[in-house]
Amino acid sequence: MSQKISMIAAASENNGLGKNNELVWHLPDDFKRFKQITSGHYIIMGRKTFESFPKPLPNRTHIIITRDKKYTAENCLIAHSLDEAFVLAKADKNPFVIGGGEIYHLALPYADEIELTRVHTKVEADAFFPEIPENEWELVAEEFHPEDERHKHSFTYQTFKRI
């Protein structure tokens, strides 16, 4: 496949992503980075992740994975499996899987790159990012951000490439 599949997420030190379909932190710089990295790309997500947005994210093509054969969302593509989502995203040389937990677990074997924001806290969560197997992935870039008046937690941007 000439497509590079990337996953992008923010996860706590215990791999928590969110609770009750909401993020458990507010990190403006991470939102900015997410927008910068994913703009102009196809973004693949589960239905619950999509429904957690107030509206579709601008300048991105949304692919929503759902088991519901009748599900529709205006200006979005609907897939009923991860494979179908990848086919729908074939026009993009680098689509991004953006969540949630179940979709990340399904996508990990297909991913070539992971853009992870490791949030330096442990949270109570009901959605989790998968463990990244050290024998399959190499950490190729890391950038630490301390907590400040806009960010309640310190965090580290990490880029992993499949070995």
C-alpha positions, 0 to 999 in steps of 0.5 A, spaced: 500 500 500 503 506 497 498 510 503 502 511 509 497 510 515 498 515 521 495 515 528 494 521 532 492 521 539 493 525 546 493 519 552 495 520 559 501 516 562 496 510 563 493 510 556 487 514 558 484 518 552 477 520 555 471 518 559 464 519 557 465 521 550 469 527 552 477 529 553 479 529 560 484 535 559 484 542 555 491 543 552 490 548 547 497 547 544 495 540 543 489 542 539 493 547 535 498 541 533 492 536 531 489 542 527 496 543 523 498 536 522 491 533 520 488 539 516 488 537 508 487 530 510 482 525 511 481 523 518 478 516 520 474 516 527 469 512 530 462 514 531 462 516 538 468 520 537 465 524 531 459 525 535 463 528 541 465 534 536 460 540 536 461 540 528 465 537 523 472 539 523 474 544 518 479 543 512 478 535 513 475 529 510 471 525 515 470 518 515 466 515 520 466 508 522 459 505 525 456 498 525 449 502 524 448 501 516 443 507 516 447 512 519 448 518 516 452 525 517 452 531 513 458 532 508 462 526 511 463 519 509 461 513 512 464 506 513 462 500 516 469 497 517 476 499 518 478 496 511 472 500 508 475 506 511 482 505 508 479 504 501 474 511 502 481 514 504 485 512 498 485 519 495 490 521 501 497 519 501 497 520 509 490 519 512 490 520 520 486 515 525 483 520 530 480 515 535 477 513 539 479 507 543 476 501 539 478 504 533 486 505 535 486 498 537 483 496 530 488 500 526 495 499 530 497 493 526 496 497 519 499 504 522 506 506 519 506 512 524 504 514 531 503 522 533 502 521 540 501 527 545 503 523 552 499 527 557 503 527 564 498 525 569 494 519 570 486 519 569 480 515 570 478 513 563 473 509 559 477 509 553 484 507 552 490 508 547 493 501 545 500 499 548 505 501 543 509 494 542 517 497 543 519 491 539 515 494 533 516 501 534 521 506 534 521 513 538 524 518 533 522 525 535 520 528 542 518 535 545 516 536 552 512 542 554 511 544 561 505 546 564 503 553 564 497 558 565 494 555 559 496 547 560 494 544 567 498 538 565 505 538 562 506 533 556 510 531 551 509 530 543 512 523 541 513 521 534 513 513 533 515 510 526 514 502 525 521 499 525 
